[in-house]
Amino acid sequence: MDALYTAVATATHGREGRAVSSDGKVDVKLAPPVELGGNGEGTNPEQLFAAGYAACFGGALGVVGRKAKVDVTDAAVTAEVGIGKVGEGFGLKVTLRVELPETVDQETGRKLVEAAHQVCPYSNATRGNIEVDLVVE
């Protein structure tokens, strides 16, 4: 694959540090959530992954919507990223909740969401590695 764009970010001190993109547009304090024993006073990798996946999936939905001539401009994607123990390590699971405009019927919406799941780079990167549930609302 020839990359059309490469994002670059550096994190220091793991979950209790800072993450900064090479262009400075992302500069966030990191802290484990309270549920994982942290103070919750910063963002965490799961929130960043959720934001990226939701945005990327929304973009993919727009691409397939335009191709199918279905207006999904007002769609909203919420990504829920869970972390938990898997053996001796940790794993992730994702639920993507897609709220479609009222003008899109359930069957068409489901087909568009499934097509977006085939197009989205995050979906392609996680396929076979992370459980991803699609919920059309």
C-alpha positions in Angstrom: 0.0 0.0 0.0 1.2 3.5 -0.8 0.2 5.8 2.0 -1.7 8.9 0.9 -1.1 10.5 4.3 0.8 9.5 7.4 -0.1 10.8 10.8 2.7 11.0 13.4 2.2 11.2 17.1 4.5 10.6 20.1 3.4 9.5 23.5 5.6 9.8 26.6 5.3 8.1 30.0 2.6 5.6 28.7 -0.9 6.1 30.1 0.2 8.8 32.5 2.0 11.1 30.1 1.2 13.2 27.1 0.5 12.5 23.4 1.4 15.1 20.8 1.1 15.0 17.0 4.0 16.0 14.9 2.1 19.2 13.7 1.0 20.1 17.3 -2.7 19.9 16.5 -3.1 17.1 19.0 -1.6 17.7 22.4 -3.4 15.8 25.2 -2.6 14.9 28.8 -3.0 11.1 29.3 -4.3 9.5 32.5 -5.8 6.1 33.2 -9.6 6.2 33.8 -10.8 5.8 37.4 -12.2 2.4 36.4 -8.6 1.2 35.8 -7.2 2.8 39.0 -6.3 6.2 37.6 -7.3 9.7 38.5 -9.2 10.2 35.3 -7.7 13.7 34.9 -6.7 13.2 31.3 -7.8 11.3 28.2 -6.8 7.7 27.6 -5.9 5.6 24.6 -9.4 4.0 24.5 -11.1 7.4 24.2 -8.7 8.5 21.5 -9.3 5.2 19.6 -13.0 5.7 20.0 -12.9 9.2 18.6 -10.8 8.1 15.6 -12.9 5.1 14.8 -16.1 7.0 15.1 -14.8 9.8 12.8 -13.3 7.4 10.3 -16.4 5.2 10.2 -18.6 8.3 9.6 -16.4 9.2 6.7 -16.7 5.7 5.2 -20.5 5.9 5.7 -20.5 9.1 3.7 -18.5 7.5 0.9 -20.9 4.5 0.6 -23.9 6.8 1.0 -22.9 9.0 -1.8 -22.1 6.0 -4.0 -25.6 4.6 -3.3 -27.2 8.1 -3.7 -28.5 8.1 -0.1 -28.1 11.2 2.0 -26.4 10.2 5.3 -25.0 13.7 5.9 -26.7 13.9 9.3 -25.7 10.5 10.5 -23.9 10.2 13.8 -21.4 7.4 14.8 -20.7 6.6 18.4 -17.8 4.2 19.1 -17.7 2.5 22.5 -14.3 1.0 23.1 -14.0 -1.5 25.9 -10.8 -2.8 27.4 -10.5 -6.0 29.5 -8.3 -8.9 30.4 -7.5 -11.5 27.7 -5.4 -14.2 29.2 -2.3 -12.6 30.7 -2.7 -9.4 28.7 -5.5 -7.0 27.6 -7.8 -6.8 24.7 -10.3 -4.4 23.2 -13.9 -4.7 21.9 -15.8 -2.1 20.0 -19.5 -1.3 19.5 -20.3 1.1 16.7 -23.7 2.8 17.2 -24.8 4.4 13.9 -27.7 6.9 14.1 -29.0 7.4 10.6 -31.3 10.2 9.4 -35.0 9.4 9.6 -35.2 9.5 5.8 -33.1 6.3 5.6 -35.1 3.1 6.1 -33.8 0.4 8.3 -32.9 -2.1 5.5 -31.1 0.5 3.5 -29.3 1.8 6.6 -28.1 -1.6 7.6 -26.7 -2.3 4.1 -24.9 1.1 4.1 -23.4 0.4 7.6 -22.3 -3.0 6.6 -20.7 -1.5 3.4 -19.0 1.2 5.4 -17.6 -1.5 7.7 -15.9 -3.0 4.6 -14.5 0.4 3.5 -13.4 2.0 6.8 -9.6 1.7 7.4 -10.2 1.2 11.2 -12.6 -1.7 10.5 -10.1 -3.2 8.1 -7.3 -2.8 10.6 -9.3 -4.4 13.4 -11.1 -7.2 11.4 -10.2 -10.6 12.9 -8.4 -8.9 15.8 -11.1 -7.1 17.8 -14.7 -7.9 18.2 -16.7 -5.1 16.5 -20.5 -5.0 16.9 -22.5 -2.8 14.5 -25.7 -1.3 15.9 -28.0 0.7 13.5 -30.3 3.1 15.4 
